[in-house]
Amino acid sequence: MPQIEPSLTLVTLKDERSLKTIASSSPVIPDGLVTYQTQTGERIHIAYEIDRSTSNNTRICEKFTGYPAWIKQMGLDALTIAFLVTAGDRKRVSSLMELAKETIGDTDLASLFLFAAVPVDTISPRLFLDPVFTGLDNSPHALIEKPF
């Protein structure tokens, strides 16, 4: 994986298949999980949901509500859950955000989710550091916020 920032070290990168072997009984399995470590030792975990506009709303709602059990099973202390809309546009992102708000409301869980329309041909290492994602509070975020 290309280096995104000299002060970050890639610790792990797991795909959905690997995650299924670790947490097979979980109600939700993300499409991927990446962990970075800062120079100060902080670990940054990011779960990915790749949205190709093919999942139905019921399954997406199950993902929103199923994450607490998965986080506990994985023993994660902090996590960002990034929905990357690769087929669709800002309208699809807005639809997912509205569904999340209806499903989980203004709970602590809401702060974990970030959403962005990211066409496959625009994905680059800068995706981690640029504020192209939107939180449920409608503010812009990077997957890894500075300072780190």
C-alpha positions in Angstrom: 0.0 0.0 0.0 1.4 3.4 -0.9 2.5 5.5 2.1 0.0 8.2 2.9 2.0 10.1 5.6 5.4 9.5 7.0 4.2 9.7 10.6 1.6 6.9 10.0 2.4 3.2 9.9 0.1 0.6 8.4 -0.4 -2.1 11.1 -3.1 -4.3 9.5 -5.3 -4.5 6.5 -8.0 -7.2 6.5 -10.6 -7.9 3.8 -14.1 -9.2 4.4 -13.1 -12.8 4.1 -10.4 -12.5 6.8 -12.8 -10.6 9.1 -15.5 -13.4 8.7 -13.0 -15.9 10.1 -12.3 -13.7 13.1 -15.9 -12.7 13.9 -18.1 -15.3 12.1 -21.0 -14.9 14.6 -21.3 -11.1 14.2 -24.4 -9.7 12.7 -22.3 -7.4 10.5 -18.9 -7.8 8.8 -17.4 -4.8 7.1 -15.9 -5.0 3.7 -12.5 -4.2 5.1 -10.6 -3.0 8.2 -7.4 -1.0 8.2 -5.4 -0.1 11.2 -2.7 2.7 11.3 -0.4 3.6 14.1 0.8 7.1 14.8 4.4 7.9 16.0 3.0 8.3 19.5 1.6 4.8 19.4 -2.1 5.7 18.9 -3.9 3.1 16.8 -6.5 4.3 14.3 -9.0 1.7 13.1 -11.2 2.3 10.0 -13.9 -0.1 8.9 -15.0 0.2 5.3 -18.4 -0.4 3.8 -18.1 -0.2 0.0 -21.5 0.8 -1.3 -22.2 0.1 -5.0 -25.9 1.0 -4.6 -26.9 -2.6 -4.6 -27.8 -3.3 -0.9 -31.4 -2.8 0.2 -32.3 -0.5 3.0 -33.1 -3.4 5.4 -29.6 -4.8 5.1 -28.0 -1.3 5.4 -30.0 -0.7 8.6 -28.8 -4.0 10.0 -25.2 -2.8 9.4 -25.9 0.5 11.2 -27.4 -1.3 14.3 -25.0 -4.3 14.2 -21.8 -2.5 14.6 -21.8 -2.3 18.4 -21.7 -6.1 18.7 -18.9 -6.3 16.0 -16.8 -3.6 17.7 -17.1 -5.4 21.1 -16.3 -8.8 19.5 -13.2 -7.3 17.8 -12.1 -5.6 21.0 -11.8 -2.2 19.4 -11.6 0.8 21.6 -12.1 3.4 18.9 -13.3 3.0 15.3 -14.4 5.0 12.3 -16.9 3.4 9.9 -16.5 4.8 6.4 -19.2 4.3 3.8 -17.5 4.7 0.4 -20.2 5.1 -2.3 -18.4 3.9 -5.5 -21.4 3.6 -7.7 -23.7 6.5 -7.3 -23.3 10.1 -6.4 -23.9 12.7 -3.6 -27.6 11.8 -3.8 -26.8 8.2 -2.7 -24.6 9.5 0.1 -27.5 11.7 1.3 -29.9 8.8 1.2 -27.5 6.6 3.3 -27.0 9.4 5.8 -30.8 9.9 6.1 -31.2 6.2 6.6 -28.5 6.2 9.3 -30.2 9.1 11.1 -33.5 7.3 11.1 -32.0 4.0 12.3 -29.5 5.1 15.0 -30.6 8.7 15.6 -28.4 10.9 17.7 -26.7 8.2 19.7 -23.0 7.8 20.5 -22.9 5.4 17.6 -23.8 8.2 15.1 -20.4 9.8 15.6 -18.6 6.7 14.2 -20.1 6.9 10.7 -18.6 8.9 7.8 -19.9 9.0 4.2 -18.5 10.0 0.8 -19.1 9.5 -2.9 -15.7 8.1 -4.1 -15.7 7.0 -7.7 -13.3 4.1 -8.1 -11.0 6.0 -10.4 -10.4 8.8 -7.9 -9.3 6.6 -4.9 -5.8 7.5 -3.8 -3.9 7.4 -0.5 -4.9 11.1 0.0 -8.5 9.8 0.7 -7.4 9.1 4.3 -6.3 12.6 5.0 -8.5 14.9 2.9 -11.8 16.0 4.5 -14.0 14.5 1.7 -16.2 12.5 4.1 -19.4 13.9 5.8 -20.5 12.9 9.3 -24.1 12.6 10.4 -23.7 16.1 11.8 -23.1 17.3 8.1 -19.6 18.5 8.9 -16.6 17.5 6.7 -14.1 15.0 8.0 -11.0 13.1 7.0 -10.7 9.5 7.8 -7.6 10.3 9.8 -7.9 13.7 11.4 -4.8 15.8 12.0 -2.9 16.3 14.3 -1.7 12.7 14.6 
